[in-house]
């Protein structure tokens, strides 16, 4: 069993920055990758970025221009640094884990709200 806990969300003005944290606990040695997703009101959930257990990263679209995913293995934590935030970044952000042998990100955190005011 793996548990994920997000933190670091909140209200920020447009142009500002936030860093989200995703702390993993439990059978973390079985985690293949951790991703950040987001879901804005009335929109589908979308992948933001992911990082594998080997440290490879991938981003959705042009978000790499402003967002950076990283991990601290010693703290079992994955971060999402978000810079130059825009109102369209307002969403609930979720971290999710893909376990060894799984095709999907099947373990989810409870989500955390990020609100960007213009």
trRosetta pair geometry for C-beta under 8 A, 3 or more apart (Angstrom, degrees):
i j d omega theta_ij theta_ji phi_ij phi_ji
1 26 4.7 -97 101 -160 69 142
1 27 6.0 112 50 4 35 106
2 24 6.1 -19 -169 -163 106 101
2 25 7.2 148 -158 77 57 42
2 26 4.4 -168 -108 76 37 126
2 27 5.5 -88 -64 57 81 76
2 28 6.4 110 -121 -84 107 54
2 30 7.0 -134 -51 68 122 104
2 31 6.3 107 -113 -69 157 104
2 97 5.5 -65 114 67 150 159
2 99 7.0 -175 3 -85 137 108
2 107 4.9 30 78 -174 110 169
3 24 7.2 149 79 -155 49 50
3 25 4.9 -17 60 62 98 93
3 26 5.2 114 6 -18 78 124
3 107 7.8 -123 -98 179 22 122
4 22 5.7 -10 -167 -173 104 99
4 23 7.2 150 -155 76 50 46
4 24 5.7 -18 -100 -99 73 70
4 34 7.8 155 -115 -137 131 115
4 95 5.2 -142 173 91 136 105
4 96 7.2 -146 26 -100 172 25
4 97 6.1 -179 -58 -20 130 109
4 107 6.2 129 -12 135 117 100
4 108 6.7 -102 52 159 131 20
4 109 3.8 -95 109 -68 105 91
5 22 7.2 152 73 -155 40 50
5 23 4.8 -20 61 58 96 96
5 25 7.5 19 0 3 109 109
5 109 6.0 156 -96 -134 17 115
5 110 7.5 10 -124 15 58 99
6 9 7.0 40 139 -24 113 110
6 20 6.2 -17 -163 -174 101 107
6 21 6.9 147 -156 82 49 53
6 22 5.4 -19 -96 -98 70 73
6 93 6.7 173 -161 100 154 91
6 94 7.0 -117 -41 -132 147 35
6 95 5.5 157 -78 4 102 104
6 109 4.6 115 -22 137 97 154
6 110 6.9 -136 27 55 101 71
6 111 6.6 -11 34 -157 145 9
6 112 4.1 -135 116 -17 126 121
7 20 7.2 154 80 -158 40 61
7 21 4.8 -15 61 60 89 102
7 23 7.2 19 7 -5 111 107
7 112 6.7 169 -99 -93 17 156
8 18 6.3 134 151 171 96 95
8 19 5.4 -82 -169 97 145 58
8 20 4.4 178 78 -115 125 40
8 21 5.0 116 -22 6 129 81
8 112 7.0 75 57 133 62 160
9 18 7.0 46 -126 174 38 145
9 20 6.3 28 -64 -104 71 99
9 93 6.5 177 -89 37 119 113
9 112 3.7 -180 -17 149 136 107
9 113 5.1 131 150 70 144 44
9 114 4.9 -113 -143 -69 96 69
10 18 6.7 -179 48 -121 88 132
10 113 7.6 82 -76 93 18 81
10 114 7.1 9 45 -119 35 57
10 115 7.3 -79 141 36 32 85
11 115 4.8 -22 -106 74 72 107
11 116 8.0 165 -157 -85 53 24
11 117 6.4 29 -173 -20 98 111
12 16 4.1 -138 172 85 111 135
12 17 7.2 -133 -167 57 154 20
12 18 5.4 -137 -29 -50 152 110
12 85 5.7 66 98 57 126 154
12 114 7.5 -21 19 -166 108 85
12 115 7.4 150 25 84 61 56
12 116 5.7 -25 75 -110 84 68
12 117 7.3 -172 91 19 32 81
13 16 4.9 97 62 -19 69 123
13 116 7.3 58 172 -163 13 68
13 117 5.4 -47 -111 67 56 92
14 85 6.2 -131 -134 97 43 76
14 86 6.0 37 -139 -126 98 39
14 87 5.9 -33 -85 -45 116 77
14 116 5.6 84 -83 167 64 104
14 117 6.6 -110 -23 90 79 44
14 118 4.9 40 -30 -113 137 55
15 84 6.1 -22 -136 -137 45 52
15 85 6.7 -55 21 52 12 66
16 85 5.5 -28 67 33 65 115
16 116 7.6 -173 49 -132 98 92
17 81 7.1 -5 -171 -176 112 81
17 82 6.2 164 -153 90 62 59
17 83 4.7 -11 -104 -107 105 62
17 84 7.6 19 -78 -15 80 37
17 85 6.7 167 -91 -19 31 104
18 82 5.1 -2 59 58 80 108
18 85 6.7 41 6 -57 97 144
18 114 6.2 -175 68 -131 162 116
19 79 5.8 -11 -175 -168 103 111
19 80 7.0 163 -156 80 54 48
19 81 5.0 -15 -107 -103 91 67
19 82 7.1 180 -86 19 39 72
20 36 6.9 109 85 -121 140 137
20 79 6.7 149 81 -160 55 55
20 80 4.3 0 54 52 106 100
20 82 7.1 43 -5 -9 98 112
20 93 5.8 -85 -106 110 164 149
20 95 7.7 176 139 -51 121 110
20 112 6.6 163 -135 70 114 137
20 114 7.4 -69 -67 -66 121 126
21 77 5.5 -17 -166 -170 100 119
21 78 7.5 143 -160 78 50 44
21 79 5.6 -23 -101 -102 64 74
22 34 6.3 174 101 171 142 136
22 36 7.2 -154 -35 -83 140 89
22 77 6.5 149 75 -159 50 63
22 78 4.5 -15 59 61 109 91
22 79 7.5 -164 19 -75 77 29
22 80 7.6 54 -15 -12 107 98
22 95 3.4 73 -117 -47 144 172
22 109 6.3 -126 -136 -39 99 149
23 75 7.4 -75 -120 148 91 91
23 76 6.4 65 -161 103 67 89
23 77 5.0 -24 -98 -100 65 91
24 28 4.9 114 124 -109 119 113
24 31 6.5 -19 -170 -47 161 160
24 34 7.0 -115 -55 -89 133 141
24 76 4.7 -115 64 164 85 101
24 77 7.1 -172 12 -85 76 38
24 78 7.4 49 -22 -3 109 96
24 97 6.7 94 -115 -75 127 138
25 28 6.9 -56 -136 -50 14 111
25 76 6.8 98 -77 124 52 148
27 30 4.7 12 138 14 107 118
27 31 7.9 149 112 -33 69 80
28 31 5.4 -31 -165 0 56 119
28 76 5.4 -67 -123 -137 167 121
30 99 5.2 7 139 -153 104 93
30 100 5.0 -104 -165 10 73 106
31 34 6.4 11 175 -53 131 92
31 53 6.1 146 102 -77 77 112
31 97 5.0 -69 -129 -161 108 120
31 98 7.3 97 -162 69 67 49
31 99 6.3 -61 -104 -105 45 55
31 100 7.6 -67 -39 -30 3 78
32 52 6.5 -37 158 -147 67 84
32 53 5.7 -90 -153 -12 31 115
32 97 7.9 124 42 178 63 78
32 98 4.9 -57 63 101 105 93
32 99 6.4 92 1 170 96 11
32 100 5.3 136 -53 -79 104 54
32 102 7.4 -165 16 49 131 87
33 50 5.4 31 168 174 121 114
33 51 6.6 174 -154 89 80 36
33 52 4.5 -43 -95 -106 95 58
33 53 6.6 -101 -70 -22 48 72
33 97 7.2 161 87 -154 47 54
33 98 4.6 11 54 42 91 113
33 105 7.6 -79 90 -92 98 95
34 50 6.8 176 93 -150 37 73
34 51 5.9 -10 60 59 82 84
34 71 7.2 120 47 -94 126 124
34 78 4.6 -162 99 -25 142 161
34 95 6.0 6 -180 -177 104 107
34 96 7.0 161 -155 82 60 41
34 97 5.2 -25 -101 -99 77 71
34 98 7.6 -154 -74 16 32 73
35 47 6.0 -43 177 -144 135 97
35 48 7.4 145 173 51 84 73
35 49 6.7 -178 -150 96 71 40
35 50 3.7 -29 -97 -96 90 96
35 51 7.7 166 -85 17 49 55
35 95 6.9 162 84 -153 42 60
35 96 5.1 -18 61 61 91 92
35 97 7.9 176 19 -83 71 26
35 98 7.3 50 -8 -19 107 101
35 105 5.5 -72 34 -97 123 151
36 47 7.8 108 85 -165 52 56
36 48 4.3 -45 100 61 97 120
36 49 5.3 18 42 51 103 79
36 50 7.4 -162 20 -76 60 52
36 69 6.5 -161 5 -101 118 119
36 78 7.7 -157 -49 124 95 121
36 80 4.7 43 -59 -72 163 145
36 93 6.0 -9 -170 -172 103 104
36 94 7.2 150 -156 80 54 45
36 95 5.6 -35 -96 -97 65 70
36 96 7.9 156 -96 18 19 78
37 45 5.3 27 165 176 125 105
37 46 6.5 165 -158 84 80 33
37 47 5.5 -49 -103 -102 82 44
37 48 6.1 174 -110 -1 22 89
37 93 7.2 159 85 -156 45 54
37 94 4.8 -15 63 63 95 98
37 95 7.7 159 20 -99 74 21
37 96 6.0 25 -2 -3 115 122
37 105 7.7 164 -33 94 125 156
38 45 7.1 174 90 -150 28 67
38 46 6.1 -21 62 60 75 82
38 48 5.4 64 -7 -51 103 120
38 89 7.8 -40 171 -166 168 62
38 91 3.9 74 173 111 110 145
38 92 6.7 160 -155 80 66 42
38 93 4.8 -26 -98 -100 90 68
38 94 7.1 172 -87 17 36 73
38 114 7.7 -48 -129 37 125 121
39 43 6.5 -175 -164 84 63 84
39 44 7.1 -87 -126 146 91 25
39 45 4.1 -40 -79 -95 107 74
39 46 7.3 145 -86 12 56 66
39 91 5.6 154 71 -170 27 108
39 92 5.3 -17 60 58 86 93
39 94 7.3 23 0 -5 101 113
39 111 7.9 -43 36 -130 108 134
40 43 4.3 29 66 34 91 127
40 88 7.6 -37 -90 -169 157 60
40 90 6.3 82 -123 95 103 70
40 91 4.2 -72 -73 -96 68 96
40 92 7.9 171 -84 16 30 65
41 91 8.0 -154 -12 -115 58 62
43 46 7.5 -32 139 -18 115 109
43 91 7.8 -63 61 -112 124 114
45 94 7.5 -16 -147 28 125 130
46 60 6.5 141 157 168 104 171
47 50 6.9 -30 -171 -34 116 106
47 60 5.0 149 96 -61 82 130
48 59 7.3 -32 155 -147 52 72
48 60 5.7 -96 -135 20 21 120
48 63 5.9 -125 -162 146 73 169
48 67 6.4 -81 170 141 107 169
48 69 7.9 138 113 -63 95 119
48 80 6.9 37 113 -140 138 143
48 93 7.3 -9 -12 -136 153 100
49 57 6.6 -2 -178 -171 106 97
49 58 6.7 172 -153 89 62 49
49 59 4.7 -16 -103 -106 93 69
49 60 6.7 -116 -64 1 53 81
49 63 6.6 -131 -54 104 100 129
49 64 7.6 121 -99 -83 116 74
49 67 6.0 -155 -31 122 138 125
49 68 8.0 137 -149 -173 174 14
49 69 4.0 -171 127 -34 134 133
49 80 6.5 150 50 -119 125 106
50 57 7.0 168 88 -149 47 54
50 58 5.3 -3 54 55 90 92
50 69 6.9 86 44 117 3 173
51 55 6.7 -19 -174 -145 101 30
51 56 7.0 164 -153 81 56 42
51 57 4.9 -18 -99 -97 81 78
51 69 5.0 -160 -40 131 112 120
51 70 7.1 108 -78 -123 159 14
51 71 5.3 -170 114 -30 150 117
51 78 6.1 179 46 -136 127 122
52 55 6.6 -39 71 28 79 22
52 56 4.5 16 26 49 117 90
52 57 7.8 -137 9 -66 74 37
55 71 7.1 -132 -109 43 68 118
57 69 5.4 166 -139 70 119 107
57 70 7.9 -30 -84 -83 139 48
59 63 5.1 -148 179 73 113 94
59 64 3.8 157 55 -60 163 94
59 67 6.6 153 -132 78 124 107
59 69 7.4 178 -82 1 88 113
60 63 5.4 36 68 14 75 127
62 65 5.2 -6 168 0 83 119
63 66 6.2 -76 -165 51 53 88
63 67 4.6 -9 160 25 96 123
64 67 6.5 -71 -101 62 26 77
64 68 7.7 70 -150 -87 60 58
66 82 6.6 31 137 -159 95 61
66 83 5.1 -142 -166 69 75 75
66 84 4.8 -105 -129 58 117 105
66 85 7.6 143 166 -76 134 43
67 80 6.2 -13 -167 -173 108 91
67 81 6.7 154 -157 82 52 57
67 82 5.2 -10 -106 -104 86 69
67 83 7.4 -173 -78 23 38 71
68 79 8.0 8 104 107 82 97
68 80 7.4 158 79 -156 44 45
68 81 4.4 -6 57 55 96 108
68 83 7.9 30 0 -3 98 106
69 78 6.7 0 -172 179 94 103
69 79 7.0 162 -153 85 47 56
69 80 5.5 -16 -100 -102 73 72
69 81 7.9 -161 -73 22 26 73
70 78 7.2 170 89 -157 38 61
70 79 5.0 -10 62 57 86 102
70 81 7.1 21 9 -6 110 107
71 77 7.0 167 -154 93 63 47
71 78 4.7 -28 -100 -104 86 73
71 79 7.1 -178 -85 14 33 75
72 75 4.2 20 106 34 118 107
72 76 7.7 -37 92 17 75 19
72 77 5.0 3 52 61 100 93
72 78 7.9 -169 21 -81 64 31
72 79 7.3 50 -10 -18 97 109
73 76 7.1 27 -166 -76 37 44
78 95 6.4 148 71 -142 120 139
80 93 7.2 -140 63 -180 153 144
82 85 5.7 56 139 -80 108 100
82 89 6.7 140 -177 -176 137 149
82 114 7.5 35 54 -154 164 155
85 89 5.0 -105 -157 51 85 149
85 114 7.8 -127 -144 165 140 120
85 116 4.6 -151 144 -111 115 134
86 89 5.2 112 58 -10 67 99
86 116 6.2 86 102 122 21 158
87 90 5.9 -18 -179 -13 53 114
87 116 5.1 -152 -103 97 37 104
87 117 7.3 20 -103 -153 91 12
87 118 4.4 -24 -63 -54 129 110
88 116 7.8 -34 34 61 30 134
89 114 6.5 -54 134 119 92 126
89 116 5.1 62 64 -11 96 144
90 114 6.4 -152 -129 104 43 74
90 115 5.2 34 -130 -130 103 49
90 116 5.0 -128 -60 28 85 82
91 113 8.0 -158 110 -143 30 55
91 114 6.1 6 57 57 60 97
92 111 4.5 18 169 180 114 124
92 112 6.9 151 -159 70 70 25
92 113 5.5 -39 -102 -93 72 61
92 114 7.6 155 -107 18 23 73
93 111 6.6 148 74 -154 36 69
93 112 5.5 -29 62 64 88 81
93 113 7.7 150 15 -108 78 12
93 114 5.5 39 -15 -7 117 117
94 108 5.7 -11 179 -161 126 101
94 109 5.6 177 -158 60 72 88
94 110 7.9 -150 -121 87 89 18
94 111 4.6 -37 -83 -93 87 79
94 112 7.8 153 -82 16 42 66
95 108 7.6 154 88 -152 46 53
95 109 4.7 46 53 1 81 129
96 105 3.8 66 133 164 125 125
96 106 7.7 123 -176 29 105 17
96 107 6.4 148 -161 79 64 53
96 108 4.9 -18 -104 -100 89 69
96 109 7.2 -120 -69 6 50 77
97 105 6.4 141 74 -152 19 80
97 106 7.5 -50 84 57 68 59
97 107 4.2 -15 53 64 100 113
98 102 5.5 -155 -170 84 75 109
98 103 7.9 -73 -152 132 117 13
98 104 6.6 -164 -118 112 95 26
98 105 4.8 -66 -65 -91 84 60
98 106 7.0 87 -117 9 52 76
99 102 4.5 67 61 3 80 129
99 106 6.4 -52 9 48 104 112
99 107 6.7 82 -41 -12 104 118
102 106 5.6 -97 -176 0 153 126
105 108 7.4 83 139 -75 96 81
108 111 7.9 3 163 -47 106 81
109 112 7.7 -19 123 -20 128 91
